[in-house]
Amino acid sequence: MEEMIFMSVGCLAALTHLPLDVLDGLDSKRKVAHYIGEKLTEKAMEKTAEEYLKMLRHPHGCSNVLKVIYSCCQASRNFCGYLASSTKHMESFLGILQGMVDLADMEVNAVLEMTINVLSVIVVQLEDVPTDLIEATVMMVSIFLESTVASHTAAAALLFSQMIYNGIGVEVSAEEMVLAAMSVFTDLTQVCVRCPFDYGVLDGLLLLLCQLLEMSEIPMSRLYLESGIWNVLWHRLAQMLQVRPPSANLQDMESEEEDMQPVTDPDWALVSPQGIMAILQIGISIFSKETFQCVPSLAKADSILSLTVMHLLSGQFLQALSKGSLAGPNMASEAMLNLTQICCFPFAVDMNEDLLIGVYSSFYANNLLSKLLRGSMKYLQADQLEMPVGLMSRLVLGDPNFVLQFAESVLTSNAVNFLFRIVSSGPLSVVCDIISICSHLVRSSPDYVELVLQVFQGTDEDFSVLETILQHPAAVVRSRSCSMMGNMMKHSDAFYAVLAQRTTIVKTLENCLHDEDATVRKSSSYAVGNAGYHSAELYPVLRPAIPFLITLLSDPVAKTRANAASALGNLALHAADLCADLTKHKAVDSVLEVACHDSQYSVQECALASLKSMCDQSPLRNVLQSLKAIDKLEHMTHLSTPRPRSALIARKSISVTTVMQHCHKLIKILESSGR
């Protein structure tokens, strides 16, 4: 009879137990476990349940009964409540841990590990710690600290972390806990039992290390670094992810084809997606408290930390993470934001120049920019883009190597429409950063004008977004938009054709010349000046800007005055089309006044250059002569007017000598034409 009972118990175990390495039939077994768990809690089954659970204390029945209990607890919260409410049943579990059941040697490790996991499941399911377990806290701590079996320590860490999470205080020194955790990271060999709820074997330790950082009164971050567990943690994670250095010959340029590659899932049984998030939280906490100690690792492209962070940001891993977690894409987006935050730390403190160069070099070698762009496109909502786009902006504006890398990433990732969408309707800081990136691209080289035009032409190809951002409520957007348009016309006239066909954009730009914000006036005067620099194509639509530019010659900001003077000169540089308008609004008179009397050498230089351009057109040259410009300029060369200190430091390359040289050249031009 006894043999028949144990055979029946074994059958129940086979129907419900989830083996460590078997994936087939898990859902079916969970359904069976839920049914049995619920059935055992029914009043009518009370006696049967009691008799069944008594076999936990029997050497021949303990293992199989425990397997059923473990599966039923994960599937049925009611069953967990039933067990927790019975001191007799809780004592059975504690008795197993105390060695009161004479188990076969080959079963001991698995049974002990499973028993600890059962207690963890009860706490997780009930979100409370049973009284009997609270009274056994000292024993739980001793298992965690003193067990020589790493898998037992790891299981105890999960239980320990759940007890702490539910408010149970434990007096254990931080050093002892770190030492115990270190032993698991360095000596985790045979795991006997599948972790509950798809936790990873190391998750409990990681959660515990997270809790220690938040709760301990001593500087745990420093302890983690000095004990070596910080480095061991990243090495273990890299091992689990099979992180490898990027190919020395191939640039890891992520592209649309990446998603088509077969994705090998990480070993979630070792560290689950939730465990990954715990590691990232530990990383952020330690980086924030020990920044100067941690950043040097990011400055080395081949360091374990750098390689692992970049692997976690890769499209393949984020895809695996979104598949391997119940949270799906939300887990991937959270991971990406945490990883981005880690990569931002070098720019959050004052680093020496050599270290900063190393960080830029490391990020470039590991193709961080492309990873940020693709991850943002696939996993982040508009309100989550501030940090990754801000980091992209910092990289592109901070190191010229990233200019080409960004442009190539946009093309290979098909990111043009993505950039257009966030410029059109993204958060303020994101809009500003994208505009700044595009502005820097076209300022760096005319090769990128076509790319930026693709971004701003929009899906309707009408460039209406340019009008939108030029009229944006925020002055910083209006200012950066004007600067970007100016830079688009700095090296070439490729943008002229667009503006010639869409004159409303030019009118909107001209309205910025009398904006209430000083930076908007400065940048718009720069853009209008460049609109007339390469040819006379836009002269007809620039005519209304003349009176506004003349007004800006008396703007409080020296750079704005200089831009306005240069712009007026450009409107006479290529043709005489606007001479009548320039004369009507006394542009020559005003620029001559600035050339002779402005307090800033840089402004005078621009005004004199502008007058030289005007001399190319005989009507304007005649106006200059009628204003006795030669006499005024000669008088100016004989004066040595004291200048404010700001005039001396505004542009070191411009001195009174430079201004006088321009002045003499203009005098010669006027004298030769007057003969």
URWO-V599515 format. One record per residue. N is the residue number from 1. SS is DSSP state (A for helix, B for strand, O for the rest). D_LAST is the distance of its C-alpha to the last C-alpha in Angstrom with 2 decimals. Layout:
# URWO-V599515
[[N:SS:D_LAST] [N:SS:D_LAST]]
This chain:
# URWO-V599515
[[1:O:131.33] [2:A:129.01] [3:A:127.56] [4:A:126.90] [5:A:125.10] [6:A:122.81] [7:A:122.10] [8:A:121.12] [9:A:118.88] [10:A:117.24] [11:A:116.66] [12:A:114.94] [13:A:112.73] [14:A:111.80] [15:A:110.93] [16:A:108.66] [17:O:107.37] [18:O:103.74] [19:O:103.76] [20:O:100.98] [21:O:99.46] [22:O:100.59] [23:O:98.24] [24:O:100.36] [25:O:102.42] [26:A:100.95] [27:A:100.61] [28:A:104.18] [29:A:105.51] [30:A:103.63] [31:A:105.25] [32:A:108.67] [33:A:107.99] [34:A:106.94] [35:A:110.13] [36:A:112.38] [37:A:110.65] [38:A:111.03] [39:A:114.62] [40:A:115.67] [41:O:114.59] [42:O:116.83] [43:A:119.91] [44:A:122.19] [45:A:120.95] [46:A:121.34] [47:A:124.35] [48:A:122.93] [49:A:119.65] [50:A:121.55] [51:A:123.61] [52:A:120.63] [53:A:118.54] [54:A:121.53] [55:A:121.01] [56:A:117.93] [57:A:120.51] [58:O:122.28] [59:O:121.21] [60:O:121.52] [61:O:119.84] [62:A:117.14] [63:A:114.36] [64:A:114.70] [65:A:115.18] [66:A:112.13] [67:A:110.07] [68:A:111.11] [69:A:110.41] [70:A:106.95] [71:A:106.00] [72:A:107.60] [73:A:105.84] [74:A:102.42] [75:A:103.36] [76:O:105.29] [77:A:104.33] [78:A:107.79] [79:A:109.43] [80:A:107.38] [81:A:108.56] [82:A:112.13] [83:A:112.01] [84:A:110.28] [85:O:112.87] [86:O:115.74] [87:A:116.38] [88:A:118.76] [89:A:116.11] [90:A:113.45] [91:A:116.01] [92:A:116.52] [93:A:112.85] [94:A:112.94] [95:A:116.20] [96:A:114.59] [97:A:111.87] [98:O:114.59] [99:O:116.40] [100:O:119.38] [101:O:119.43] [102:O:120.74] [103:O:118.18] [104:O:118.17] [105:A:115.87] [106:A:113.67] [107:A:113.12] [108:A:112.44] [109:A:108.68] [110:A:107.99] [111:A:110.34] [112:A:108.91] [113:A:105.34] [114:A:106.25] [115:A:108.11] [116:A:105.09] [117:A:102.97] [118:A:105.52] [119:A:105.20] [120:A:101.42] [121:A:101.69] [122:A:104.01] [123:A:101.56] [124:A:98.59] [125:A:100.48] [126:A:101.97] [127:O:98.95] [128:O:101.57] [129:O:103.62] [130:O:107.40] [131:A:109.50] [132:A:111.41] [133:A:108.20] [134:A:106.96] [135:A:110.18] [136:O:109.57] [137:A:106.06] [138:A:107.14] [139:A:108.45] [140:A:105.21] [141:A:103.22] [142:A:105.55] [143:A:105.11] [144:A:101.34] [145:A:101.40] [146:A:104.38] [147:O:104.69] [148:O:104.37] [149:O:103.53] [150:A:99.79] [151:A:100.19] [152:A:102.57] [153:A:100.05] [154:A:97.35] [155:A:99.68] [156:A:100.67] [157:A:96.99] [158:A:96.53] [159:A:99.61] [160:A:98.50] [161:A:95.03] [162:A:96.56] [163:A:98.97] [164:A:96.15] [165:A:94.11] [166:O:97.11] [167:O:97.40] [168:O:99.99] [169:O:99.26] [170:O:100.12] [171:O:100.28] [172:O:98.94] [173:O:96.64] [174:A:93.17] [175:A:93.60] [176:A:96.76] [177:A:95.10] [178:A:92.14] [179:A:94.54] [180:A:96.55] [181:A:93.44] [182:A:92.30] [183:A:95.65] [184:A:95.17] [185:A:91.60] [186:A:92.70] [187:O:96.17] [188:O:96.30] [189:O:98.54] [190:O:101.05] [191:O:100.50] [192:O:103.66] [193:O:102.80] [194:O:100.05] [195:O:98.16] [196:A:98.67] [197:A:96.24] [198:A:94.02] [199:O:93.17] [200:O:92.24] [201:O:94.47] [202:O:91.89] [203:A:90.86] [204:A:93.36] [205:A:92.07] [206:A:88.47] [207:A:89.35] [208:A:91.29] [209:A:88.41] [210:A:86.17] [211:A:88.71] [212:A:89.03] [213:A:85.31] [214:A:85.52] [215:A:88.87] [216:O:89.28] [217:O:88.67] [218:O:87.81] [219:O:84.43] [220:A:85.43] [221:A:82.01] [222:A:82.33] [223:A:85.91] [224:A:84.84] [225:A:82.29] [226:A:84.61] [227:A:87.62] [228:O:85.73] [229:A:86.54] [230:A:82.83] [231:A:82.23] [232:A:85.53] [233:A:84.69] [234:A:81.48] [235:A:83.23] [236:A:86.06] [237:A:83.65] [238:A:81.68] [239:A:84.98] [240:A:86.06] [241:A:82.76] [242:O:82.75] [243:O:79.24] [244:O:77.63] [245:O:74.33] [246:O:71.63] [247:O:71.35] [248:O:69.21] [249:O:67.91] [250:O:67.55] [251:O:65.25] [252:O:67.42] [253:O:65.04] [254:O:67.10] [255:O:66.79] [256:A:68.56] [257:A:71.05] [258:A:72.28] [259:A:74.32] [260:A:76.03] [261:O:77.31] [262:O:80.93] [263:O:81.17] [264:O:83.82] [265:O:84.97] [266:O:85.22] [267:O:88.70] [268:O:89.06] [269:O:92.65] [270:O:91.35] [271:O:88.49] [272:O:88.13] [273:A:84.92] [274:A:86.07] [275:A:86.46] [276:A:82.90] [277:A:81.73] [278:A:83.85] [279:A:82.22] [280:A:78.75] [281:A:79.85] [282:A:81.15] [283:A:77.85] [284:A:75.76] [285:A:78.08] [286:A:78.02] [287:A:74.26] [288:A:73.70] [289:A:76.03] [290:O:75.37] [291:A:71.78] [292:A:70.90] [293:A:74.04] [294:A:73.47] [295:A:69.76] [296:A:69.89] [297:A:72.05] [298:A:69.28] [299:O:66.88] [300:O:69.04] [301:O:68.69] [302:O:72.15] [303:O:74.06] [304:A:76.99] [305:A:75.54] [306:A:72.15] [307:A:73.74] [308:A:76.22] [309:A:73.70] [310:A:71.55] [311:A:74.66] [312:A:75.58] [313:A:72.13] [314:O:72.41] [315:A:72.81] [316:A:76.19] [317:A:77.66] [318:A:76.40] [319:A:77.90] [320:A:81.19] [321:A:81.13] [322:A:80.70] [323:A:83.64] [324:A:85.83] [325:O:85.70] [326:O:87.24] [327:O:84.03] [328:O:82.15] [329:A:78.36] [330:A:78.60] [331:A:79.84] [332:A:76.99] [333:A:74.40] [334:A:76.04] [335:A:76.14] [336:A:72.50] [337:A:71.48] [338:A:73.64] [339:A:72.24] [340:A:68.68] [341:A:69.55] [342:A:70.81] [343:A:67.54] [344:A:65.60] [345:A:67.33] [346:A:65.01] [347:A:62.15] [348:O:64.26] [349:O:64.51] [350:O:62.36] [351:O:62.82] [352:O:61.51] [353:A:58.61] [354:A:60.74] [355:A:63.32] [356:A:60.75] [357:A:59.25] [358:A:62.80] [359:A:63.36] [360:A:60.22] [361:A:61.28] [362:A:64.82] [363:A:63.78] [364:A:61.42] [365:A:64.12] [366:O:66.65] [367:O:64.30] [368:A:64.82] [369:A:61.85] [370:A:63.26] [371:A:66.68] [372:A:65.32] [373:A:63.45] [374:A:66.44] [375:A:68.92] [376:A:66.86] [377:A:66.64] [378:A:70.36] [379:A:72.15] [380:O:70.12] [381:O:69.65] [382:A:66.38] [383:A:67.69] [384:A:68.54] [385:O:65.13] [386:A:63.54] [387:A:64.73] [388:A:64.27] [389:A:60.85] [390:A:59.87] [391:A:60.98] [392:A:59.06] [393:A:55.92] [394:A:56.60] [395:A:57.00] [396:A:53.92] [397:A:51.64] [398:A:53.36] [399:O:53.35] [400:O:51.00] [401:A:54.02] [402:A:55.25] [403:A:52.15] [404:A:53.19] [405:A:56.84] [406:A:56.31] [407:A:54.38] [408:A:57.10] [409:A:59.81] [410:A:58.40] [411:A:58.47] [412:A:61.85] [413:O:63.44] [414:O:62.07] [415:O:60.84] [416:A:57.90] [417:A:60.00] [418:A:61.54] [419:A:58.18] [420:A:57.18] [421:A:60.43] [422:A:60.18] [423:A:56.53] [424:A:57.61] [425:A:60.71] [426:O:61.33] [427:O:61.78] [428:A:58.74] [429:A:58.64] [430:A:59.08] [431:A:56.26] [432:A:53.96] [433:A:54.98] [434:A:54.53] [435:A:51.05] [436:A:50.21] [437:A:51.60] [438:A:49.63] [439:A:46.46] [440:A:47.02] [441:A:47.70] [442:A:44.43] [443:A:42.51] [444:A:44.18] [445:O:43.35] [446:A:42.18] [447:A:45.51] [448:A:47.30] [449:A:45.24] [450:A:47.61] [451:A:50.63] [452:A:49.36] [453:A:48.50] [454:A:52.12] [455:A:53.38] [456:A:51.46] [457:A:51.80] [458:O:55.45] [459:O:58.45] [460:O:57.05] [461:O:53.71] [462:O:51.85] [463:O:50.27] [464:A:51.68] [465:A:52.56] [466:A:48.87] [467:A:48.88] [468:A:52.16] [469:A:51.04] [470:A:47.73] [471:O:49.99] [472:O:52.69] [473:O:54.43] [474:O:53.79] [475:A:50.35] [476:A:50.70] [477:A:51.01] [478:A:48.02] [479:A:45.92] [480:A:47.04] [481:A:46.60] [482:A:42.96] [483:A:42.43] [484:A:44.21] [485:A:42.09] [486:A:38.95] [487:A:40.39] [488:A:41.33] [489:O:37.65] [490:O:36.51] [491:O:36.87] [492:O:36.89] [493:O:36.52] [494:O:40.23] [495:O:40.88] [496:A:38.23] [497:A:40.58] [498:A:43.28] [499:A:41.12] [500:A:39.71] [501:A:43.33] [502:O:44.58] [503:A:42.08] [504:A:44.68] [505:A:44.22] [506:A:40.51] [507:A:41.44] [508:A:44.03] [509:A:41.53] [510:A:39.11] [511:A:42.04] [512:A:42.35] [513:A:38.99] [514:A:40.86] [515:O:44.09] [516:O:46.09] [517:O:46.27] [518:A:43.51] [519:A:43.92] [520:A:43.68] [521:A:40.37] [522:A:39.06] [523:A:40.21] [524:A:39.24] [525:A:35.64] [526:A:35.66] [527:A:37.16] [528:A:34.77] [529:A:31.81] [530:A:33.34] [531:A:34.03] [532:O:30.34] [533:O:29.55] [534:O:30.56] [535:O:29.57] [536:O:28.98] [537:O:32.67] [538:O:33.68] [539:A:30.73] [540:A:32.92] [541:A:35.69] [542:A:33.44] [543:A:31.92] [544:A:34.72] [545:A:33.97] [546:A:30.64] [547:A:32.26] [548:A:34.70] [549:A:32.06] [550:A:30.23] [551:A:33.64] [552:A:34.19] [553:O:31.19] [554:O:33.69] [555:O:36.64] [556:O:38.91] [557:O:38.65] [558:A:35.67] [559:A:35.83] [560:A:35.73] [561:A:32.60] [562:A:30.98] [563:A:32.19] [564:A:30.93] [565:A:27.39] [566:A:27.40] [567:A:28.92] [568:A:26.27] [569:A:23.59] [570:A:25.81] [571:O:26.02] [572:O:22.38] [573:O:22.49] [574:O:23.80] [575:O:23.10] [576:O:21.75] [577:O:25.39] [578:O:25.55] [579:A:22.18] [580:A:24.00] [581:A:26.70] [582:A:24.50] [583:A:22.69] [584:A:26.08] [585:O:27.60] [586:O:24.68] [587:A:24.47] [588:A:20.91] [589:A:22.08] [590:A:25.20] [591:A:23.75] [592:A:21.27] [593:A:24.36] [594:A:26.28] [595:A:23.66] [596:A:23.73] [597:A:27.39] [598:O:29.68] [599:O:32.57] [600:O:32.54] [601:A:30.23] [602:A:30.90] [603:A:29.68] [604:A:26.50] [605:A:25.79] [606:A:26.35] [607:A:24.20] [608:A:21.21] [609:A:21.86] [610:A:22.11] [611:A:18.73] [612:A:17.22] [613:A:19.21] [614:A:18.02] [615:O:14.36] [616:O:15.62] [617:O:16.23] [618:A:13.49] [619:A:15.91] [620:A:16.40] [621:A:12.85] [622:A:12.40] [623:A:15.60] [624:A:14.51] [625:A:11.63] [626:A:14.30] [627:O:16.65] [628:O:14.63] [629:A:15.01] [630:A:13.10] [631:A:15.62] [632:A:18.44] [633:A:17.82] [634:A:17.56] [635:A:20.66] [636:A:22.30] [637:A:21.89] [638:A:23.74] [639:O:26.58] [640:O:29.60] [641:O:31.23] [642:O:34.81] [643:O:35.31] [644:O:38.56] [645:A:40.56] [646:A:39.98] [647:A:36.29] [648:A:37.31] [649:A:39.85] [650:O:38.30] [651:O:36.47] [652:O:37.11] [653:O:34.39] [654:O:31.67] [655:O:31.19] [656:A:28.84] [657:A:27.40] [658:A:26.59] [659:A:24.92] [660:A:22.83] [661:A:21.76] [662:A:20.60] [663:A:18.85] [664:A:16.87] [665:A:15.93] [666:A:14.70] [667:A:12.61] [668:A:10.96] [669:A:10.46] [670:A:8.93] [671:A:6.61] [672:A:5.62] [673:A:5.55] [674:A:3.77] [675:O:0.00]]
